[in-house]
Amino acid sequence: MGFIETVGRGGILIVKPSVEVRGELIGSLVYDSNLRRLGKIVDVIGRVDDPRVVVKLESKELASTIRDYNVYYQPSKRGEYGRGGVHG
């Protein structure tokens, strides 16, 4: 999906996406390169031509364990890409 720009202590990641951002991303699960589930996409913020994706971590403790700055997502079942699979 993209790379992490900010890891917040409150259990939030800000990700600069490398994929086209659509509203259907909200609710999608987010993983690191080892397929460890990090959290869920809760919002898309910023300008339309330069958006950021907000990810709420599964737990605040995960913030201190993130070593990989590339993250991936699995589309939610309600979205256009509801067939599953992890996307970069």
C-alpha positions in Angstrom: 0.0 0.0 0.0 2.8 2.4 0.8 5.4 3.4 3.4 5.0 4.6 7.0 5.8 8.3 7.4 4.8 8.6 11.1 4.3 6.2 14.0 2.3 7.9 16.7 2.5 6.9 20.3 -1.3 6.8 20.5 -1.4 3.8 18.2 -1.8 5.5 14.9 0.3 5.2 11.7 0.3 7.8 8.9 1.1 6.1 5.6 2.0 7.7 2.3 0.2 5.4 -0.2 1.8 4.0 -3.4 -1.6 2.9 -4.7 -4.6 4.8 -5.8 -6.5 5.9 -2.8 -10.3 5.3 -2.7 -12.8 5.5 0.0 -13.1 1.7 -0.2 -9.8 1.4 1.6 -11.4 2.4 4.9 -11.9 -0.7 6.9 -9.1 -2.7 5.2 -6.6 -4.6 7.3 -2.9 -3.5 7.2 0.1 -5.9 7.4 3.9 -5.6 7.5 6.1 -7.6 5.1 6.0 -10.6 7.4 2.2 -10.6 7.1 1.8 -9.6 10.8 -1.5 -7.8 11.1 -0.8 -4.2 12.3 -4.2 -2.7 12.3 -7.0 -1.2 10.2 -7.4 1.8 7.9 -9.7 4.3 9.6 -9.3 7.4 7.4 -7.8 9.1 4.4 -6.6 12.6 4.9 -4.7 15.3 3.1 -5.0 16.7 -0.4 -6.6 14.7 -3.2 -3.4 14.8 -5.2 -1.2 13.9 -2.1 -3.3 11.8 0.3 -2.2 10.0 3.5 -3.8 6.9 5.0 -4.5 6.7 8.7 -4.1 3.3 10.3 -5.3 2.5 13.8 -2.9 -0.1 15.3 -4.3 -3.3 16.9 -2.6 -2.2 20.1 -0.5 0.8 21.1 2.4 -1.6 22.0 2.8 -2.4 18.3 4.1 1.1 17.6 7.4 0.3 19.3 7.9 -3.0 17.4 7.5 -1.6 13.9 10.8 -2.1 12.0 9.5 -2.3 8.5 8.4 0.9 6.8 6.5 -0.7 3.9 3.0 -1.8 4.7 0.4 -3.8 2.8 -3.4 -4.1 2.9 -6.1 -6.6 2.4 -9.2 -4.9 1.0 -12.3 -5.0 3.2 -15.1 -7.3 1.9 -17.4 -4.4 1.3 -14.9 -2.7 -1.1 -14.4 -3.1 -4.8 -11.6 -5.5 -4.3 -13.5 -7.8 -1.9 -12.0 -11.0 -3.2 -9.2 -10.9 -0.7 -5.4 -11.1 -1.1 -2.8 -8.8 0.3 -1.9 -5.8 -1.9 1.2 -3.6 -1.8 
